[in-house]
Amino acid sequence: MKAKQWFSDVNFFKSGEQDFTTTLSCQLDTGATCNILCLDDLSIITQLREPPMDNSSVKLKLFGGSTLKPVSECKLHVQHKGQRKTLKFQVIENKCKPLLLAETCEKLQLICLKVSDNESLHQMSESPMQNPLSREELLSKYHEIFRSLGHIGNAKIVVDKSLTPVQHSPGRVPVVLQENVKKKKIPQSGSAVW
């Protein structure tokens, strides 16, 4: 099932004092943690080939798990239905639609959360990073995963010590096959085996 995407037209101002606007269609993303804008759109808004930008210390983690380093960050004046705000954007080189996080969408009245009196509202927050499990804790806690590995027979693994070790991320299992993999309790390709 493909997720539905929401877009809304938002006015971007060159500066806080000017009324000249650039209207861009922005993606509303309640799961995002920052506002995103591509360098081409920033140039259009500021009407400068090389717009003034600040260094960004952010590293963006994309939906698929890969990371992306923004080229910079900037503050822009935006308006939607009379709500005019100054917002921080992470600027990336890749061409994409501007992306607005949930907090920005609420400030600009692009989204509204309605909860009735008899419903409770829970907010999720990031928990502090836990210490990694030791080998013993891992084998004890997830023993059912390692139980059916079996014996590979008489095998000899030769390692070329002149090569630098490389760590690869685990291979993804297609959604249609995930349930079968869980039933068989087979390690996914790229999974470490102790």
C-alpha positions as CSV (number, residue, x, y, z in Angstrom):
1,M,0.0,0.0,0.0
2,K,1.4,3.4,-1.0
3,A,1.4,6.1,1.6
4,K,-0.6,9.2,0.8
5,Q,1.5,12.4,0.5
6,W,0.1,15.9,1.4
7,F,1.2,19.1,-0.2
8,S,0.3,22.8,0.3
9,D,1.3,26.0,-1.3
10,V,3.3,28.2,1.0
11,N,4.7,31.8,0.4
12,F,8.4,32.3,0.9
13,F,9.7,35.9,1.4
14,K,13.2,37.1,0.4
15,S,13.4,39.0,3.7
16,G,11.3,40.0,6.7
17,E,10.7,43.5,5.4
18,Q,9.8,42.7,1.7
19,D,6.5,41.7,0.3
20,F,7.9,39.9,-2.8
21,T,7.0,36.3,-2.5
22,T,7.8,33.0,-4.1
23,T,5.0,30.4,-3.8
24,L,6.2,26.8,-3.5
25,S,4.3,23.5,-3.2
26,C,5.6,22.0,0.1
27,Q,5.3,18.4,1.3
28,L,3.8,18.1,4.8
29,D,5.7,15.4,6.6
30,T,4.6,14.8,10.2
31,G,7.4,12.3,10.6
32,A,10.2,14.7,9.6
33,T,12.5,16.2,12.2
34,C,13.5,19.3,10.3
35,N,12.4,21.5,7.4
36,I,14.2,20.8,4.1
37,L,14.7,23.0,1.0
38,C,16.8,22.4,-2.1
39,L,19.5,24.8,-3.1
40,D,17.7,25.6,-6.4
41,D,14.6,26.7,-4.6
42,L,16.6,28.8,-2.1
43,S,18.2,30.6,-5.1
44,I,14.8,31.3,-6.5
45,I,13.5,32.7,-3.2
46,T,16.5,34.9,-2.6
47,Q,17.0,35.7,-6.3
48,L,20.7,35.2,-5.9
49,R,22.8,32.5,-7.7
50,E,24.8,32.0,-4.5
51,P,22.4,32.8,-1.6
52,P,23.9,33.6,1.9
53,M,23.9,30.4,4.0
54,D,25.1,29.2,7.4
55,N,27.0,26.0,8.0
56,S,24.9,23.0,9.0
57,S,26.0,20.5,11.7
58,V,23.0,18.3,10.9
59,K,23.2,14.8,9.3
60,L,19.9,13.8,7.8
61,K,18.8,10.2,8.1
62,L,16.6,9.3,5.2
63,F,13.6,7.0,5.2
64,G,15.6,4.1,3.6
65,G,18.3,4.4,6.3
66,S,20.9,6.2,4.3
67,T,22.3,9.6,5.4
68,L,22.7,12.9,3.7
69,K,24.8,15.9,4.7
70,P,23.0,19.3,4.0
71,V,25.2,21.9,2.2
72,S,24.0,24.5,4.7
73,E,21.1,25.8,6.7
74,C,19.2,29.1,6.5
75,K,16.3,31.0,8.0
76,L,13.4,32.1,5.8
77,H,10.2,34.0,6.3
78,V,7.2,32.0,5.3
79,Q,3.4,32.6,5.3
80,H,0.3,30.6,4.9
81,K,-3.3,32.0,5.5
82,G,-2.0,35.0,7.4
83,Q,0.4,33.0,9.6
84,R,3.9,34.5,9.0
85,K,6.8,32.8,10.7
86,T,10.6,32.7,10.5
87,L,11.7,29.1,10.1
88,K,15.0,27.3,9.9
89,F,15.6,25.1,6.8
90,Q,18.3,22.5,6.0
91,V,19.5,23.1,2.5
92,I,20.4,20.1,0.3
93,E,21.8,20.0,-3.3
94,N,19.4,17.3,-4.5
95,K,16.3,18.6,-6.3
96,C,13.2,17.9,-4.2
97,K,10.0,19.6,-3.0
98,P,10.4,21.6,0.1
99,L,9.5,19.5,3.2
100,L,7.8,20.9,6.3
101,L,7.9,19.1,9.7
102,A,4.9,18.6,11.9
103,E,5.7,21.6,14.2
104,T,6.0,23.9,11.2
105,C,2.7,22.6,9.8
106,E,0.9,23.3,13.1
107,K,2.4,26.8,13.3
108,L,1.3,27.6,9.8
109,Q,-2.1,26.0,10.5
110,L,-1.6,23.5,7.7
111,I,-2.6,20.6,9.9
112,C,-4.7,20.5,13.0
113,L,-5.0,17.7,15.6
114,K,-8.5,17.2,17.0
115,V,-8.9,15.1,20.1
116,S,-12.2,14.6,21.9
117,D,-12.4,14.9,25.7
118,N,-12.8,11.2,26.2
119,E,-9.7,10.3,24.2
120,S,-6.2,10.4,25.5
121,L,-3.2,11.8,23.6
122,H,0.2,10.2,23.8
123,Q,3.4,11.9,22.6
124,M,6.4,9.8,21.5
125,S,9.9,11.1,22.2
126,E,13.3,9.7,21.5
127,S,14.7,7.7,24.4
128,P,18.4,7.9,25.3
129,M,20.6,5.4,23.5
130,Q,20.9,2.1,25.4
131,N,24.2,0.3,25.9
132,P,24.8,-2.4,23.3
133,L,24.2,-5.9,24.4
134,S,27.1,-8.2,25.1
135,R,27.5,-11.4,23.1
136,E,26.2,-13.4,26.1
137,E,23.2,-11.1,26.6
138,L,22.5,-11.2,22.9
139,L,22.6,-15.0,22.7
140,S,20.5,-15.3,25.9
141,K,17.8,-12.7,24.9
142,Y,17.5,-13.8,21.3
143,H,18.3,-17.5,21.7
144,E,15.4,-18.6,19.4
145,I,17.1,-16.8,16.4
146,F,20.4,-18.6,16.9
147,R,19.0,-22.1,17.8
148,S,18.4,-23.3,14.3
149,L,21.7,-22.3,12.7
150,G,23.0,-25.9,12.6
151,H,26.5,-27.0,11.6
152,I,28.0,-25.9,8.3
153,G,30.2,-29.0,8.1
154,N,34.0,-29.2,7.7
155,A,34.8,-25.8,6.2
156,K,37.9,-23.7,6.2
157,I,37.7,-20.0,5.8
158,V,40.8,-18.3,4.5
159,V,41.1,-14.6,5.3
160,D,43.4,-12.3,3.2
161,K,45.0,-10.1,5.9
162,S,46.2,-7.6,3.3
163,L,42.5,-6.5,2.7
164,T,40.7,-3.9,4.9
165,P,37.6,-5.2,6.5
166,V,34.3,-3.7,5.3
167,Q,31.0,-3.5,7.2
168,H,27.9,-3.7,5.0
169,S,24.4,-2.9,6.1
170,P,22.0,-5.8,6.2
171,G,20.2,-6.6,3.0
172,R,16.5,-5.7,3.1
173,V,13.9,-8.3,2.8
174,P,11.0,-7.4,0.5
175,V,7.8,-6.7,2.4
176,V,6.0,-9.6,0.8
177,L,8.6,-12.1,2.0
178,Q,9.1,-10.7,5.6
179,E,6.4,-12.9,7.2
180,N,8.0,-16.1,5.6
181,V,11.4,-15.1,6.8
182,K,10.1,-14.6,10.4
183,K,8.4,-18.0,10.3
184,K,11.5,-19.8,9.1
185,K,13.7,-17.8,11.6
186,I,16.4,-17.6,8.9
187,P,19.0,-14.8,9.3
188,Q,18.5,-12.1,6.7
189,S,21.3,-11.8,4.1
190,G,24.1,-9.7,5.6
191,S,23.1,-10.5,9.2
192,A,26.0,-11.3,11.5
193,V,26.3,-14.9,12.8
194,W,28.3,-15.7,15.9
